Amino acid sequence: MNAPLLDVAGLSVDFATYGRQARVLDGVSLQVRAGQHAALVGETGCGKSVTLRAIMGILKSPPASIAAGSIGFDGADLLTMPARQRDALKGTAMSMVFQDPMTALNPVFTIGDQLATIIKYADRRMGVRRDKQGRKQRVIEVLDQVRMPDPERIFGAYPIMLSGGMRQRVLIAMALLNEPRLLIADEPGTALDVTTQAEILALLNDLVAARSLALLMITHNLGVVREMADYVYVMYAGTIVEHGPTEALFERPSHPYTQALIECVPKLSGTSTFKGIDGTIPDYVDPPVGCRFRPRCPHRHDACFERPPNVTVGANHVAACWLRQPAEEVA
């Protein structure tokens, strides 16, 4: 098996709040290989966006600080490399599609200005010489690739002149401008209507597959996960509680939180109603001892006051739960 392009190991992130430390990520580990489509799922507030921002190096510090762990990219640790070298990877080797197309673009600059500026500074970091016309040509080329109608007109348009779906296409184009190897997508299409969201996700899937990119996508939509991802990480309160191949995880969910998430999905048959999850995400300043899901878990028992081991429950399928038989523990 090829080495992972992205290798996050034991990542812990603290936030300073009113003189106290909140451990928002607690020992997060995940891997994404070249050409793999991985998804990070969980409730709102579980730490998914913090994870992606830590990977991209765009967490605001303070209040955020990385307390432990490593973030490997193509064999190099992003947390120990010089800042200039890491900055050179942003928007080039790795790129991100941001969540809200309505606010992610600057309203006072044209689409062409914003995308061409990204190319300009990426060229400068990589030592590439390209004139203004060359940058415009590249912008129009990528706008055409994301199936934007009349790219020439869009180049001179302002964000307010575009629909939500068109703005989302611009954000995807922005992420693909400099041919990244890893694409990170934060809830793509979540602010759009259902039909437009389906079109955007299909487009993103086609573009990623055509380029053989590694994709790490976060979402709370399990239907999207089943369509787009081949591997899934389930996050709860800043910890990875289960991960495995998509089909195996949906067919044999092994952590009570994963099971509860799947039961939350409404059934199209109409034969039963969906179930909610009792309780709320814990306080990160004073989280539960042991398993963070313990206060909400219907199967909790005394052992759950200790942090559960990662137990292999199937081929490449791991769950962190005391309910599983610890026949084989993994790092």
Residue pairs with C-beta under 8 A, 6 or more apart in sequence:
1 33
2 33
2 34
3 33
3 75
4 31
4 32
4 33
4 72
5 32
5 33
5 34
5 73
5 74
5 181
5 182
5 214
6 30
6 31
6 32
6 55
6 71
6 72
6 73
6 94
6 182
6 214
6 216
7 31
7 70
7 71
7 72
7 73
8 28
8 29
8 30
8 31
8 51
8 55
8 69
8 70
8 71
8 72
9 29
9 69
9 70
9 72
10 27
10 28
10 29
10 68
10 69
10 70
11 25
11 27
11 28
11 29
11 51
11 54
11 66
11 68
11 69
11 70
11 71
12 23
12 25
12 26
12 27
12 28
12 66
12 67
12 68
12 69
13 23
13 24
13 25
13 47
13 50
13 54
13 59
13 64
13 65
13 66
13 67
13 238
14 21
14 22
14 23
14 24
14 64
14 65
14 66
14 67
15 21
15 22
15 24
15 63
15 64
15 65
15 284
16 22
16 62
16 63
16 65
17 63
17 285
20 285
21 285
22 284
22 285
23 67
23 238
23 284
23 287
24 47
24 50
24 64
24 238
24 284
25 47
25 50
25 51
25 54
25 238
26 237
26 238
26 239
26 287
26 292
27 68
27 69
27 239
28 47
28 51
28 69
28 235
28 238
28 239
28 240
29 69
29 240
29 331
30 38
30 40
30 51
30 216
30 233
30 240
30 243
31 38
32 38
32 182
32 214
32 215
32 216
32 231
33 214
34 181
34 212
34 214
35 212
35 213
35 214
36 214
36 215
36 230
36 231
37 205
37 208
37 214
37 215
37 217
37 228
37 229
37 230
37 231
38 214
38 215
38 216
38 217
38 229
38 230
38 231
38 232
38 233
39 216
39 217
39 218
39 219
39 224
39 225
39 228
39 229
39 231
39 232
39 233
39 246
40 48
40 51
40 52
40 216
40 217
40 218
40 219
40 232
40 233
40 235
41 48
41 218
41 219
41 220
41 222
41 225
41 232
41 233
41 234
41 235
41 261
42 48
42 220
42 234
42 235
42 236
42 261
43 220
43 236
43 261
43 277
43 281
44 220
45 281
46 235
46 236
46 237
46 238
46 281
47 235
47 237
47 238
48 186
48 218
48 235
49 99
49 186
49 218
50 59
50 64
50 238
51 218
51 235
52 96
52 184
52 186
52 216
52 218
53 59
54 64
54 66
54 71
55 71
55 78
55 94
55 184
55 216
56 90
56 94
56 96
56 184
57 78
57 86
57 87
57 90
58 90
59 66
66 79
69 79
70 77
70 79
70 80
71 77
71 78
71 79
72 78
73 89
73 93
73 94
73 182
74 93
74 181
78 86
78 89
87 125
88 125
88 126
91 118
91 122
91 175
91 177
91 178
91 180
92 122
92 125
92 126
92 178
92 179
92 180
93 180
93 181
93 182
94 180
94 181
94 182
94 183
94 184
95 174
95 175
95 176
95 177
95 178
95 180
95 182
95 183
95 184
96 175
96 183
96 184
96 185
96 186
97 171
97 172
97 174
97 175
97 183
97 184
97 185
97 186
97 188
97 204
98 104
98 171
98 186
99 186
99 187
99 188
99 190
99 191
100 190
100 191
101 164
101 165
101 167
101 168
101 170
101 171
101 191
101 192
102 164
102 167
102 191
104 167
104 171
105 111
105 114
105 159
105 167
105 170
105 171
106 114
106 159
107 158
107 159
107 160
108 158
109 158
110 155
110 156
110 157
110 158
111 143
111 154
111 155
111 156
111 157
111 158
111 159
111 162
111 170
112 136
112 139
112 154
112 155
112 156
114 174
115 139
115 142
115 143
115 170
115 173
115 174
115 177
116 132
116 135
116 136
116 139
118 174
118 177
118 178
119 130
119 135
119 138
119 139
119 177
119 178
120 135
122 128
122 177
122 178
123 129
123 130
123 135
130 138
136 155
138 177
139 151
139 155
139 173
139 177
140 151
140 152
140 155
142 173
142 176
142 177
143 151
143 154
143 155
143 169
143 170
143 173
144 151
145 173
145 176
145 207
146 169
146 170
146 172
146 173
146 176
146 203
146 207
147 169
147 203
148 154
148 166
148 169
148 170
148 173
154 162
154 166
154 170
159 167
159 170
162 170
163 196
164 191
164 192
164 193
164 196
165 192
165 196
165 199
165 200
168 188
168 189
168 192
168 196
168 200
169 200
169 203
172 188
172 200
172 203
172 204
172 207
175 183
176 183
176 207
176 211
179 211
180 213
181 213
181 214
182 213
182 214
182 215
182 216
183 208
183 213
183 214
183 215
183 216
184 215
184 216
184 217
185 204
185 215
185 216
185 217
185 218
186 218
187 218
187 219
187 220
188 200
188 201
188 204
188 217
188 219
189 196
189 197
189 198
189 200
189 201
190 197
190 219
190 221
192 200
201 224
201 227
201 228
204 228
205 227
205 228
207 213
208 215
215 228
217 224
217 228
217 229
219 225
222 250
222 261
222 262
222 265
223 265
225 232
225 246
226 246
226 250
229 246
230 245
230 246
231 243
231 244
231 245
231 246
231 316
232 243
232 244
232 245
232 246
232 249
233 240
233 242
233 243
234 240
234 241
234 242
234 243
234 249
234 255
234 257
234 258
234 261
235 241
236 257
236 292
236 293
237 281
237 282
237 284
237 287
237 292
237 293
238 284
238 287
238 292
239 292
239 320
240 320
241 255
241 257
241 258
241 293
241 319
241 320
241 321
242 249
242 253
242 254
242 255
242 257
242 258
242 317
242 318
242 319
242 320
242 321
243 249
243 317
243 318
244 313
244 314
244 316
244 317
244 318
245 315
245 316
245 317
248 314
248 315
248 316
248 317
249 258
249 317
250 262
252 313
252 314
252 317
253 259
253 262
254 313
254 314
254 317
254 319
254 321
254 324
255 293
255 319
255 320
255 321
256 293
256 297
256 298
256 299
256 321
256 323
257 277
257 293
257 296
257 297
258 319
260 275
260 277
261 277
263 274
263 275
264 274
264 275
264 276
264 277
265 274
266 273
266 274
267 273
267 274
277 296
278 296
279 295
279 296
280 296
282 288
282 292
282 295
288 294
288 295
289 305
290 304
290 305
290 306
290 307
290 308
291 297
291 300
291 304
291 307
291 308
291 320
291 321
291 322
294 300
294 304
294 305
297 304
299 323
301 322
303 322
304 322
306 322
308 320
308 321
308 322
309 320
309 326
309 329
310 318
310 319
310 320
310 329
310 330
310 331
311 318
311 319
311 320
311 321
311 324
311 325
311 326
311 327
311 328
311 329
311 330
312 318
312 327
312 328
312 329
312 330
313 319
313 324
318 330
